[in-house]
Each structure stands twice: as C-alpha cells, then as structure tokens.
C-alpha cells in the first residue's frame, strides 16, 4: 500500500480540499495529536473557507517525536472527528494539508532558527504540556537548543529582533492558568538572565501579542486497534491517523484586531477572540469538569465503569443533568443561552460512542479536582441562593465513600491517601468532620458553609445504609 503523500492522493483522484503550496505563516511548537487535531484542523479550514493561505512548520519541543514520520508523509495526515452532535452520531474525515514539515531542533537547531528569517511568519502556536512553560535558569543563550521551551522561544525571538523583522501573535495552548501571560513572564526572565538588553525587551512588548487561550477538545489520537482497517478503506498507508471528538472550542484572549489576520469568523469556526478568556474557562471547569467530578465517584460505587454507561442509566443521567442545570449554571454569569448550549454539548460529548472514558481515570487525584471544579459552585450557590445544592453536596459524601473504600483505583497524593488510612476506623460523622475541617484539603473553606458538614454526614450515612445509587434515585425525584 502506498504511503500518504500528495502524489498518492493525486493518483487516487482525491477530490477533497488540499493546499500543497503556500507561505509559511505559522510556527508551531508541538507536533502531537492534540495540536494536529485542534489548531492545525482549524488552520486547514481557514485555508479552505477564508483564504488564510498559510502553511505551518512544526517543531518538536523534546528530542523524541514525530518529525521523521511527518516529513515522510509531506505533512499530510487523515483526521477523523467522531462523536455525537445535536443527538446524532457523526464520523467526519478530512485530510489535513496545512502542515509543511516538522523540525527536530535537537538535531537541527539551525533549521528552527532559519524560520526567524521568514518575513511571512506571523503566528507562533505552542502546546508543550503543563510542564512546558517553566523558567529554567540552567538554560544558556548559547545552548543549541536551550532545553526549556521558553528558552527556545526567547532565542528564536532574539534572532528575529536582530534581523529587524516584525514580531508575532503568540497563541499559548498549555493547560495552565493565564498561559500566555506566564509564557511572557518566562521569556522576560531569560532576557534578564542572558543580558539581551532593554531594546529587545521593548521589542517584545511593542511588536508581539502573547495571548492566553482556553482550548477544549478531547483528542483520542492514533486509533491503534482500528488503524489497519482504516488504511485499507482509505487506500493508502497513513501512520499519522488522528482521531478526536466533534466538539471543539478555542477562546483567545487578545485584541479584536487579531481577526484581521486570523479569519476565524469568516471561516465559521468555533473560535472566540475576547478581552477576557476566564469566564469561558470557568464555564468549562464548572460545567464539563464539574459534572464529571461530581458524578463519577458515586457512579463507580454504583457499579459503572465508563462515562457512556452513566449516560445510558436514567438515574445517573438525571442526577448529572440536575447538577448542571439546577446547581451549576445558576452560579455562572455568562448569558443563560450560552450556558445552556454548552451544557447540551457536554451531554452529547459524554455520550460519545467512540470514546470509552473510564471513571477510574477521571477519578485520579479527585481531591484537587473536587476542590477546583465543584467546591466553587457550592460556595457560589450558597451565596446566591442561601441554601445548599443537594447533588453537589452529596458528591463530597461520594468522594469520602470512594476514598474510604480504597483499592488500586484510588490514586492521589500520598498525604491524602495517608489521611484516609489514618481514619479508616471512623464512623461516618467522625470521618466527615475530619474531612470537612481538613485545611490542607480545602483551605478551611468547607467548614465555613452553614449546615454543610451535617448534610454531608447525613448523605454518607445513607450511602452506608442503601448505597450511592439509591441515594441518587432520591435526589432526582
């Protein structure tokens, strides 16, 4: 079987959209599944529908990566977007042709730096994982390359500055708060460490826009078990097949002038450019992540194993819907129509027939997740309504029951596990008192909520008596 290349597609008479030649206007740090199913997909659509006419050069952020495979296929790969949309099952195929090539800076640092000489280059995109945006003082200006991503970026931007060329719109996609601002902070630390001068720092501030962004799409990556059958159907060998859910949403914090260069609206893409991305991050964390965290521990104790099973169970599904629509959405300030639309998309996403999302994976590090995703909704609900949200309150009792049970699937920081081991002989009320008043877990916030400890203790006693499923039944009546 022929490998996927432009020649192969021409010989097959491929009639889909392809862009073989265009200026390189985007440099992307990161060549993994997520960026190729998210950012590169959006760029490919902008090329087709909005005349963006841009190629992307990828750069590996670490020494081991996909560069040889990407270059062998001339940057081409097949992307499948699969899942449910408006209640209907969909499976969309697209050959992505916006990628020109991929560079490994650990083998060819000059190849990366050569991109700085390109006057057409305007955008830099990155997703180097949460650990990628760090300032490492051991990185030196003459390292080839500097080991940290911000170090590489600083060296690249300094080369650009010395050439007297314009700056960049930098779109940071790492999953940390205020990712663009944090990346800028790290770059400025290197400017100081490497004594690159006030003129360069001024150029950074005046010629560049560091955008914090929110990214939202589940990317399931290379379908290893299906790949052979898919390639047989495609009629070519594609070693870079990528899969993701249909839903995608990108919030970019920056000036509206970005739209003049990045034609997202003209292409009809789910990309929002706004002066504040945080309300949308709060929406995602509270609704999508909060629904997961408030449901999965009780559902696991009720005998479920994957999210889709939960959506097929009327009691658990209604419990989750009640949590979202009755207890979480009332705590958020975006327009209700937007919140409802997002919530409905979450229900479709949880019911994706192509993703077996295990509850035990979602349950990993649930202490920190519950604090970040559920506790703020409880606090805000109490502030606005003057009463406790029943389902979200119950979710802490389910958390305690899950951690008290223990076992191989209960994974968290060792001090959290040690706490529950030390309290394994406690009765329900004693254990709840110890959990709610543990300042290391909640910063003292849960103990301040009137009636909360009593309500959680009542729920835990009910769980002990009849199980989580029967308590969820009561809560959905």
Secondary structure, 3 states (H helix, E strand, C coil): CCECCHHHHHHHCCCCCCCCCCEEEEEEECCCHHHHHCHHHHHHHHHHHHCCCEEEEEECCCCCCCHHHHHHCCCCEEEEEEEEECCEEEEEEEEECCEEEEECCCCCHHHHHHHHHCCCCCEEEECCCCCCCCCCCCCCCCCCCCCCHHHHHHHHHHHHHHCCCCCCEEEECCCCCCHHHHHHHHHHHHHHHCCCCHHHHHHHHHHCEEEEEEEECCECCCCCCCHHHHHHHHCCECCCCEEECCCCEEEEECCCCHHHHCCCCCCCCCEEEECCCHHHHHHHHHHHHHHHHHHHHHHHHCCCCEHHHHHHCHHHHHHHHHHHHHHHHHHCCCCHHHHHHHHHHHHHHHCCCCCCCEHHHHCCCHHHHHHHHCHHHHHHHHHHHCCCCHHHHHHHHHHHHHHHHCCCCCCCCHHHHHHHHHCCCCCHHHHHHHHHCCHHHHCCCHHHCCCHHHHHHHHHHHHHHHCHHHHHHHHHC
